[in-house]
Amino acid sequence: MAEDLTDKYGPWGVVAGGSDGVGAAFAHAMAARGMNVVLVARRVAVLEASAAEIRATYDVETRTVALDLSAPDALSELTRATSDLEVGLFVYNAGGDDRSVAFLDKDLGSHLELVHRNCLGPLEAAYRFGGPMVARGRGAVVLVTSGAAWAGGATLAAYGATKAFDLILAESLWAEWRTRGVDVLGLVLGKTDTPSMRRAFDAEGKPYGELADPDEVAAAALDHLADGPTWIYGSDTPTGGSPFGALSRRDAVLAMSRGASAHGDDA
C-alpha cells in the first residue's frame, strides 16, 4: 500500500484542515502508507502535537503550516511554504460549520468567511497544487464535501451552497484531469465523529446518533482515489447519484430541511 501511494502520486501529501477529525485521520493514513505529510490548520499547538505523533509512529517526515484558510493570502502562503516539495496528494478538508442556524441569525462576516474557506480555498488549492501535478502527469486531489450538497435546506443555506460548489468543482476537475494522470475525488460525508460535530450536537443538546469513524473514512478515500469523481461514504452505492433520487427539487429541499442539523463533518 505504501509503495503504491507514493510511487503513483509522489512523496508528499498536504492535508488542509489536518489538526484533528477527518483531516488528522487522513494524515495518519497517508503516513501509514509511506507518504510524508504537511499538516495545515490554525491551531499551532494541536498541529505540532499531531505532527509529533505521526513522526513517532511512522517512518516519514512531517511539516506544519499554521494558517487560517479563510484568509485571502492563505493558499499563496501555503504554496511558498511547500515550494521545495513534490506534492503528490492534496486533501482539502477544512470548512466545517459547527453552528447550524437560520441564515439571518448568523452575521454576514461568518457567511463570507465560510465561502472563502469552502469555495475560494479549494479552487485556489486545486489551481496552485493541481497545476504541477498535471504538468508532471501524476497526482491526486481530494475535496471533502458533505451530504448537505445534495439539496438546499433550512439552516444550511451558506454551508450547503459551499459544499455543492466543492462537489461540482471536484467532478469537473476529474473530467478534465482523468486522462492527465491526476485523480480527483469528491468525498461526500454524512455525520462523522469529529470534534466539530460533537461540539455542534452538544451545543444543541442533541444525541450524536450513528457517526462515521474518521479513520475508516480516510482509509476508504485513499483506497478509492482512482474511483472518482465522487465517493459517497457509507452509501450502498458510493459512486451513485443523489440519495434523493427521483424526488423533485422542491421535495428534496423540504426533506433536507426536515433533517437539517449541524454538519461538522470536516475540520
C-alpha positions as CSV (number, residue, x, y, z in Angstrom):
1,M,0.0,0.0,0.0
2,A,2.8,2.5,1.0
3,E,4.7,1.8,-2.2
4,D,1.5,2.1,-4.3
5,L,0.6,5.5,-2.9
6,T,4.0,7.2,-3.1
7,D,5.0,5.6,-6.4
8,K,1.8,6.5,-8.1
9,Y,1.3,10.1,-6.8
10,G,4.6,11.3,-5.2
11,P,6.4,11.6,-1.9
12,W,4.5,14.3,-0.1
13,G,0.9,14.9,0.8
14,V,-0.8,18.0,2.1
15,V,-3.8,18.0,4.4
16,A,-5.6,21.3,4.7
17,G,-7.6,21.1,8.0
18,G,-5.2,18.4,9.3
19,S,-5.1,19.0,13.0
20,D,-8.0,16.7,14.1
21,G,-11.0,14.8,13.0
22,V,-11.1,13.6,9.4
23,G,-8.0,15.7,8.5
24,A,-5.9,14.1,11.1
25,A,-7.2,10.7,10.1
26,F,-6.1,11.4,6.5
27,A,-2.6,12.4,7.7
28,H,-2.2,9.2,9.7
29,A,-3.5,7.1,6.9
30,M,-1.2,8.7,4.4
31,A,1.8,8.4,6.7
32,A,1.0,4.7,7.3
33,R,1.2,4.2,3.6
34,G,4.7,5.8,3.4
35,M,3.8,9.3,2.4
36,N,5.4,12.4,4.1
37,V,2.8,14.8,5.2
38,V,2.2,18.6,5.6
39,L,-0.4,19.5,8.2
40,V,-2.2,22.8,7.7
41,A,-4.6,24.3,10.3
42,R,-4.9,27.4,12.5
43,R,-4.0,26.0,16.0
44,V,-0.3,25.7,16.3
45,A,-0.2,23.6,19.5
46,V,-2.6,21.0,18.0
47,L,-0.7,20.9,14.7
48,E,2.6,20.3,16.4
49,A,1.2,17.6,18.7
50,S,-0.3,15.8,15.7
51,A,2.9,16.1,13.7
52,A,4.9,14.8,16.6
53,E,2.6,11.8,17.0
54,I,2.9,11.0,13.3
55,R,6.7,11.2,13.3
56,A,6.8,8.9,16.3
57,T,4.5,6.4,14.8
58,Y,5.6,6.2,11.2
59,D,8.9,6.4,9.4
60,V,8.0,9.6,7.5
61,E,8.8,13.3,7.5
62,T,6.2,15.9,8.6
63,R,5.9,19.6,8.3
64,T,3.3,22.0,9.8
65,V,2.0,25.2,8.4
66,A,-0.2,27.3,10.7
67,L,-2.7,29.2,8.5
68,D,-6.3,30.5,8.7
69,L,-7.6,29.1,5.4
70,S,-10.2,31.8,5.3
71,A,-7.5,34.5,5.0
72,P,-7.1,35.9,1.5
73,D,-3.4,35.0,1.2
74,A,-3.5,31.6,2.9
75,L,-3.1,29.5,-0.2
76,S,-0.3,31.6,-1.7
77,E,1.5,31.4,1.7
78,L,1.0,27.6,1.7
79,T,2.4,27.4,-1.8
80,R,5.5,29.2,-0.7
81,A,5.9,27.0,2.4
82,T,5.8,23.9,0.3
83,S,7.6,25.1,-2.8
84,D,10.6,22.8,-2.2
85,L,8.3,19.7,-2.1
86,E,6.8,17.5,-4.7
87,V,3.2,17.3,-3.5
88,G,1.5,14.3,-5.0
89,L,-1.7,14.3,-2.9
90,F,-3.7,17.3,-1.7
91,V,-6.6,16.8,0.7
92,Y,-8.8,19.9,1.3
93,N,-10.7,19.0,4.4
94,A,-11.2,22.4,6.0
95,G,-14.6,24.0,6.1
96,G,-17.0,22.5,8.6
97,D,-19.8,24.6,10.1
98,D,-20.4,23.8,13.7
99,R,-23.4,26.2,14.2
100,S,-26.4,25.4,12.1
101,V,-28.8,28.3,12.4
102,A,-31.2,30.3,10.2
103,F,-29.4,32.4,7.5
104,L,-30.1,35.8,9.1
105,D,-29.2,34.6,12.6
106,K,-25.6,34.4,11.6
107,D,-23.6,37.5,10.9
108,L,-22.6,38.3,7.4
109,G,-18.9,38.1,8.2
110,S,-19.2,34.5,9.2
111,H,-21.0,33.6,6.0
112,L,-18.3,35.3,3.9
113,E,-15.6,33.5,5.9
114,L,-17.3,30.2,5.1
115,V,-17.5,31.0,1.4
116,H,-13.8,31.9,1.3
117,R,-12.7,28.8,3.1
118,N,-15.0,26.4,1.3
119,C,-15.1,27.8,-2.2
120,L,-12.2,30.1,-2.9
121,G,-9.9,28.0,-0.8
122,P,-10.4,24.7,-2.7
123,L,-10.5,26.4,-6.0
124,E,-7.1,28.1,-5.4
125,A,-5.6,25.0,-3.9
126,A,-6.7,22.9,-6.9
127,Y,-5.2,25.5,-9.2
128,R,-1.9,26.0,-7.3
129,F,-1.2,22.4,-6.5
130,G,-3.1,20.6,-9.3
131,G,-1.3,22.5,-12.0
132,P,2.1,21.0,-11.2
133,M,0.5,17.6,-10.8
134,V,-0.9,17.8,-14.3
135,A,2.4,19.0,-15.6
136,R,4.2,16.0,-14.1
137,G,1.4,13.6,-15.2
138,R,0.7,12.3,-11.7
139,G,-1.0,13.3,-8.5
140,A,-4.3,13.3,-6.7
141,V,-6.7,15.8,-5.2
142,V,-9.4,15.1,-2.6
143,L,-12.1,17.7,-1.9
144,V,-14.1,16.7,1.2
145,T,-17.7,17.7,0.8
146,S,-21.0,16.9,2.5
147,G,-24.4,15.4,2.1
148,A,-25.6,19.0,2.6
149,A,-24.5,19.5,-1.0
150,W,-27.4,17.4,-2.4
151,A,-30.1,20.0,-2.0
152,G,-30.8,23.2,-0.2
153,G,-32.2,23.1,3.3
154,A,-33.3,25.4,6.2
155,T,-30.4,26.5,8.4
156,L,-27.9,25.1,5.8
157,A,-28.0,27.9,3.2
158,A,-24.4,29.1,3.1
159,Y,-22.9,25.8,4.2
160,G,-24.8,23.6,1.8
161,A,-24.2,26.0,-1.1
162,T,-20.4,25.9,-0.4
163,K,-20.4,22.2,-0.3
164,A,-22.3,22.0,-3.5
165,F,-19.6,24.2,-5.0
166,D,-16.9,21.7,-3.8
167,L,-18.8,18.8,-5.2
168,I,-19.2,20.3,-8.7
169,L,-15.6,21.5,-8.6
170,A,-14.3,18.0,-7.8
171,E,-16.4,16.4,-10.5
172,S,-15.4,19.0,-13.1
173,L,-11.7,18.6,-12.3
174,W,-12.0,14.9,-12.5
175,A,-13.4,15.2,-16.0
176,E,-10.6,17.5,-17.1
177,W,-7.7,15.7,-15.4
178,R,-8.6,12.0,-15.6
179,T,-6.6,11.5,-18.8
180,R,-3.7,13.6,-17.5
181,G,-2.6,11.2,-14.7
182,V,-4.3,13.1,-11.9
183,D,-7.0,11.5,-9.8
184,V,-9.7,13.8,-8.3
185,L,-12.2,12.6,-5.7
186,G,-15.1,14.5,-4.2
187,L,-15.6,12.7,-0.9
188,V,-19.2,13.1,0.3
189,L,-19.6,12.7,4.1
190,G,-22.6,12.5,6.3
191,K,-22.4,12.7,10.1
192,T,-18.8,11.9,11.1
193,D,-17.3,11.6,14.6
194,T,-15.2,14.7,14.7
195,P,-14.7,17.3,17.4
196,S,-16.6,19.9,15.5
197,M,-19.6,17.6,15.1
198,R,-19.6,16.7,18.8
199,R,-19.4,20.4,19.7
200,A,-22.3,21.2,17.4
201,F,-24.6,18.5,18.8
202,D,-23.5,19.3,22.4
203,A,-24.4,22.9,21.9
204,E,-27.9,21.9,20.8
205,G,-28.3,19.2,23.4
206,K,-28.9,16.6,20.7
207,P,-27.7,12.9,20.8
208,Y,-24.9,12.0,18.5
209,G,-26.6,9.1,16.9
210,E,-24.7,6.9,14.5
211,L,-21.4,8.6,13.4
212,A,-18.9,7.5,10.8
213,D,-15.4,6.7,12.0
214,P,-12.8,9.2,10.6
215,D,-10.1,6.6,10.3
216,E,-12.4,4.4,8.2
217,V,-13.4,7.4,6.1
218,A,-9.8,8.3,5.3
219,A,-8.9,4.7,4.6
220,A,-11.8,4.3,2.2
221,A,-10.9,7.5,0.4
222,L,-7.3,6.5,-0.1
223,D,-8.4,3.1,-1.3
224,H,-10.7,4.7,-3.9
225,L,-8.7,7.7,-5.1
226,A,-9.0,6.4,-8.7
227,D,-12.7,5.8,-8.5
228,G,-13.9,9.4,-8.9
229,P,-15.5,11.7,-9.5
230,T,-17.3,11.1,-6.2
231,W,-17.2,8.7,-3.3
232,I,-20.3,8.8,-1.0
233,Y,-19.0,7.3,2.2
234,G,-21.4,4.9,3.9
235,S,-23.7,4.6,0.9
236,D,-24.6,1.2,-0.6
237,T,-23.8,2.8,-4.0
238,P,-20.8,5.1,-3.2
239,T,-20.3,6.1,-6.8
240,G,-24.0,6.7,-7.3
241,G,-26.1,9.8,-7.5
242,S,-28.1,11.9,-5.1
243,P,-29.9,9.9,-2.3
244,F,-33.0,12.0,-3.1
245,G,-33.2,10.0,-6.4
246,A,-36.3,11.0,-8.4
247,L,-37.7,13.5,-5.9
248,S,-38.4,16.9,-7.3
249,R,-36.1,19.7,-6.3
250,R,-38.9,21.1,-4.1
251,D,-39.5,17.8,-2.3
252,A,-35.7,17.3,-1.9
253,V,-35.4,20.7,-0.2
254,L,-38.3,20.0,2.1
255,A,-36.7,16.6,3.0
256,M,-33.3,18.2,3.6
257,S,-35.0,20.9,5.8
258,R,-36.7,18.3,8.0
259,G,-33.4,16.6,8.6
260,A,-31.4,19.7,8.9
261,S,-28.8,19.7,11.7
262,A,-25.2,20.8,12.3
263,H,-22.9,19.5,9.6
264,G,-19.5,19.4,11.2
265,D,-18.2,16.5,9.0
266,D,-14.9,18.1,8.3
267,A,-12.4,20.0,10.4
